[in-house]
Amino acid sequence: MDFDLNDEQQMFRRIVREFCESELKPHAHDIDENGALHWPAIRKMRDLGLLSMQVPEAYGGAELDTLSASIAVEELGRVCGSTALSISAHNGLGLGPIVRWGSPEQKARFIPTLTDGEHLGALALTEPQAGSDLLNGAKTYAVRDGDAWVVNGNKAWITNPKYAPVIVVLLRTDRDAGSRGFSMMLVETDRPGLTIHPPEKKMGLKGSPTQMLTFENVRVPLDNLLGPEGDGFKQTMQTLDSGRISIGALSVGLAQGAFEEMVRYAKDRHAFGEPIANKQAIQWMIANAAVEIEAARTLVYKAAWTKDAGRDFTKIASIAKLKASEVAEKVCHDAIQIHGSYGYSREYPVERMYRDQRLMTIGEGTSEIQRMVIARKVLAGE
């Protein structure tokens, strides 16, 4: 489990786990039932560095390595998928592009508000007709008009916009330039013409808001461009590579949480005169889960380590995300199976975990997209 973690990383895991056990786990059921994050816990995350995980210390951040950030997301996912998803998206998708490509002025302007414990960051990529195929399907665009960009279009399935003071938005700034026609832009959510629609009604992860955005002649200052004009598609691909590590970590956390519940229940539940944990069929499900979680965690940590080492991590990030998300689905399935009828009840956490994990093989690129990425890298000899 420790993957040769150093003392600081092991201590960080213990601190985050203790926090999750005391501040999040008791509220996970209500978060799902009420469809709202537990903000008292999120405010406390500020002092733990969980709201600024990879923000440089110069901007008040924790400046964690990717492995430590993955550990944190895993621990959050172990107790509450909704909170884990919103915090993962906030750090990797909302803050990540600003940290990586923002100007000193943009960082000084936006990072303090995004990490104050009252807000969360967001990234808007997906559109109603453009999920996996952003290059050909994304239509939302911005045109120059004097001292501003004017933005029109729609974004869909965006995490955290209701809590975001500013959203990183992928836009076409040159509709005839192919992949070089995209740019990232910082759009404040109080700008006239931007509509944040009500949260979607989802199968799982109900506490993490997912919303559609509509841009109608939204004027954005020219200096809100994030990085060079025309680099947006490249920035997006790099952001998604990093995001896949985080979703992999979240998947491992969901699987670990379900695994712990299945083991606990198997020991407590008696049938035919003994605990069902004594039955071979149950033991095989537990053994398979233990093996698969260990394999998934090792791949996620390897992906994080590869990124921290400054190496190309595109392939290993896709491998880790693919394996971990599919492991989460199988482990959560078997956890319900071991619980029997009780696993189908909302009174037991495995029911929630099963619904929460279902997004993992879809978000940040479906399993099918991950297989395409992996195959192309393999066939290219990488």
PERA-V760977 format. One record per pair of residues at least 4 apart in sequence whose C-alpha atoms are under 6 Angstrom apart, sorted by the first residue. I is the first residue (numbers start at 0). GAP is how many residues later the second one is. D is the distance in whole Angstrom. If there is no record, write none. Layout:
i=I gap=GAP d=D
i=I gap=GAP d=D
This chain:
i=4 gap=4 d=6
i=12 gap=4 d=6
i=16 gap=58 d=6
i=18 gap=4 d=6
i=19 gap=4 d=5
i=20 gap=4 d=5
i=22 gap=18 d=6
i=24 gap=54 d=5
i=27 gap=52 d=5
i=29 gap=4 d=6
i=30 gap=4 d=6
i=30 gap=5 d=5
i=30 gap=6 d=6
i=30 gap=176 d=5
i=31 gap=174 d=5
i=31 gap=175 d=5
i=34 gap=171 d=5
i=34 gap=172 d=4
i=35 gap=171 d=4
i=36 gap=170 d=5
i=42 gap=74 d=4
i=44 gap=5 d=5
i=45 gap=4 d=6
i=45 gap=5 d=5
i=45 gap=71 d=6
i=48 gap=4 d=6
i=48 gap=13 d=5
i=50 gap=64 d=6
i=51 gap=9 d=5
i=51 gap=10 d=6
i=51 gap=63 d=6
i=52 gap=9 d=5
i=52 gap=10 d=6
i=52 gap=11 d=5
i=53 gap=9 d=4
i=53 gap=10 d=5
i=54 gap=6 d=4
i=54 gap=8 d=5
i=55 gap=5 d=5
i=55 gap=7 d=5
i=56 gap=4 d=5
i=56 gap=5 d=6
i=56 gap=6 d=6
i=65 gap=238 d=5
i=66 gap=237 d=5
i=69 gap=176 d=6
i=69 gap=179 d=5
i=72 gap=11 d=6
i=72 gap=177 d=6
i=73 gap=175 d=5
i=73 gap=176 d=5
i=73 gap=179 d=4
i=74 gap=178 d=6
i=75 gap=4 d=6
i=75 gap=8 d=5
i=76 gap=4 d=5
i=76 gap=7 d=5
i=76 gap=173 d=5
i=76 gap=176 d=4
i=76 gap=177 d=5
i=77 gap=175 d=4
i=77 gap=176 d=5
i=77 gap=178 d=6
i=77 gap=179 d=4
i=81 gap=123 d=4
i=81 gap=125 d=5
i=81 gap=126 d=5
i=83 gap=4 d=6
i=85 gap=4 d=6
i=85 gap=122 d=6
i=87 gap=4 d=6
i=88 gap=4 d=5
i=89 gap=4 d=5
i=89 gap=30 d=5
i=89 gap=31 d=4
i=89 gap=32 d=6
i=90 gap=4 d=5
i=91 gap=4 d=5
i=92 gap=30 d=5
i=93 gap=27 d=4
i=93 gap=28 d=4
i=93 gap=29 d=5
i=96 gap=4 d=6
i=97 gap=4 d=4
i=100 gap=126 d=5
i=101 gap=4 d=6
i=101 gap=5 d=6
i=101 gap=124 d=6
i=106 gap=4 d=5
i=113 gap=5 d=5
i=113 gap=6 d=6
i=118 gap=44 d=5
i=118 gap=45 d=6
i=119 gap=43 d=5
i=119 gap=44 d=5
i=120 gap=43 d=5
i=121 gap=38 d=6
i=121 gap=39 d=6
i=121 gap=45 d=5
i=122 gap=44 d=6
i=122 gap=45 d=5
i=122 gap=46 d=6
i=123 gap=34 d=6
i=123 gap=45 d=5
i=124 gap=45 d=6
i=125 gap=4 d=6
i=125 gap=5 d=5
i=125 gap=29 d=6
i=125 gap=30 d=5
i=126 gap=28 d=4
i=126 gap=29 d=5
i=127 gap=28 d=5
i=129 gap=4 d=5
i=129 gap=7 d=5
i=129 gap=8 d=5
i=132 gap=4 d=6
i=133 gap=4 d=5
i=139 gap=12 d=6
i=139 gap=13 d=4
i=139 gap=31 d=6
i=140 gap=10 d=6
i=140 gap=11 d=6
i=140 gap=30 d=5
i=140 gap=31 d=4
i=140 gap=32 d=6
i=141 gap=7 d=6
i=141 gap=8 d=5
i=141 gap=9 d=4
i=141 gap=31 d=5
i=142 gap=6 d=5
i=142 gap=7 d=5
i=143 gap=4 d=6
i=143 gap=5 d=5
i=144 gap=4 d=6
i=147 gap=71 d=6
i=147 gap=72 d=5
i=147 gap=73 d=4
i=147 gap=74 d=5
i=148 gap=70 d=6
i=148 gap=71 d=5
i=148 gap=73 d=6
i=149 gap=67 d=5
i=149 gap=68 d=5
i=149 gap=69 d=5
i=150 gap=66 d=5
i=150 gap=67 d=5
i=151 gap=63 d=5
i=151 gap=64 d=5
i=151 gap=65 d=6
i=152 gap=62 d=5
i=153 gap=59 d=6
i=153 gap=60 d=5
i=154 gap=57 d=6
i=154 gap=58 d=5
i=155 gap=56 d=4
i=156 gap=53 d=5
i=156 gap=54 d=5
i=156 gap=55 d=6
i=157 gap=52 d=5
i=157 gap=53 d=5
i=158 gap=50 d=6
i=158 gap=51 d=5
i=159 gap=49 d=5
i=164 gap=23 d=6
i=164 gap=24 d=6
i=165 gap=21 d=5
i=165 gap=22 d=4
i=165 gap=23 d=5
i=166 gap=19 d=6
i=166 gap=20 d=5
i=167 gap=17 d=6
i=167 gap=18 d=5
i=168 gap=15 d=6
i=168 gap=16 d=5
i=169 gap=13 d=6
i=169 gap=14 d=5
i=170 gap=11 d=6
i=170 gap=12 d=5
i=171 gap=9 d=6
i=171 gap=10 d=4
i=172 gap=8 d=6
i=172 gap=9 d=6
i=173 gap=7 d=4
i=174 gap=6 d=6
i=176 gap=4 d=4
i=178 gap=54 d=6
i=179 gap=50 d=5
i=180 gap=49 d=5
i=181 gap=48 d=5
i=181 gap=50 d=5
i=181 gap=51 d=6
i=182 gap=46 d=5
i=182 gap=47 d=5
i=182 gap=48 d=6
i=182 gap=49 d=4
i=183 gap=42 d=5
i=183 gap=48 d=5
i=184 gap=39 d=6
i=184 gap=40 d=4
i=184 gap=41 d=5
i=185 gap=38 d=5
i=192 gap=22 d=6
i=192 gap=23 d=5
i=192 gap=24 d=6
i=192 gap=25 d=5
i=193 gap=20 d=6
i=193 gap=21 d=5
i=194 gap=18 d=6
i=194 gap=19 d=5
i=195 gap=17 d=5
i=196 gap=14 d=6
i=196 gap=15 d=5
i=198 gap=10 d=6
i=198 gap=11 d=5
i=198 gap=12 d=5
i=199 gap=10 d=6
i=199 gap=11 d=6
i=203 gap=151 d=5
i=203 gap=152 d=4
i=204 gap=151 d=5
i=240 gap=73 d=6
i=243 gap=4 d=6
i=243 gap=73 d=6
i=243 gap=77 d=6
i=243 gap=120 d=6
i=244 gap=72 d=5
i=247 gap=73 d=4
i=247 gap=76 d=5
i=250 gap=73 d=6
i=250 gap=74 d=5
i=250 gap=77 d=6
i=251 gap=4 d=6
i=251 gap=72 d=6
i=254 gap=4 d=6
i=254 gap=73 d=5
i=254 gap=76 d=6
i=257 gap=74 d=6
i=257 gap=77 d=6
i=257 gap=92 d=6
i=261 gap=4 d=6
i=261 gap=73 d=5
i=264 gap=4 d=6
i=265 gap=10 d=5
i=265 gap=11 d=5
i=266 gap=8 d=6
i=266 gap=10 d=5
i=268 gap=6 d=5
i=269 gap=4 d=5
i=269 gap=5 d=4
i=269 gap=6 d=6
i=270 gap=5 d=6
i=276 gap=5 d=6
i=282 gap=4 d=6
i=283 gap=4 d=6
i=288 gap=4 d=6
i=288 gap=42 d=6
i=292 gap=4 d=6
i=295 gap=27 d=6
i=295 gap=28 d=5
i=298 gap=21 d=5
i=299 gap=20 d=5
i=301 gap=4 d=6
i=302 gap=13 d=5
i=302 gap=14 d=5
i=305 gap=5 d=6
i=305 gap=7 d=6
i=306 gap=4 d=6
i=306 gap=6 d=6
i=312 gap=4 d=6
i=314 gap=59 d=5
i=315 gap=4 d=6
i=317 gap=4 d=6
i=317 gap=52 d=5
i=319 gap=4 d=6
i=320 gap=4 d=6
i=321 gap=45 d=6
i=324 gap=35 d=5
i=324 gap=36 d=5
i=327 gap=4 d=6
i=331 gap=22 d=5
i=335 gap=7 d=4
i=338 gap=4 d=5
i=342 gap=8 d=6
i=343 gap=7 d=6
i=345 gap=5 d=6
i=358 gap=4 d=6
i=360 gap=5 d=5
i=360 gap=6 d=5
i=361 gap=4 d=4
i=364 gap=4 d=6
i=370 gap=4 d=6
i=374 gap=4 d=6
i=376 gap=5 d=5
i=377 gap=4 d=6
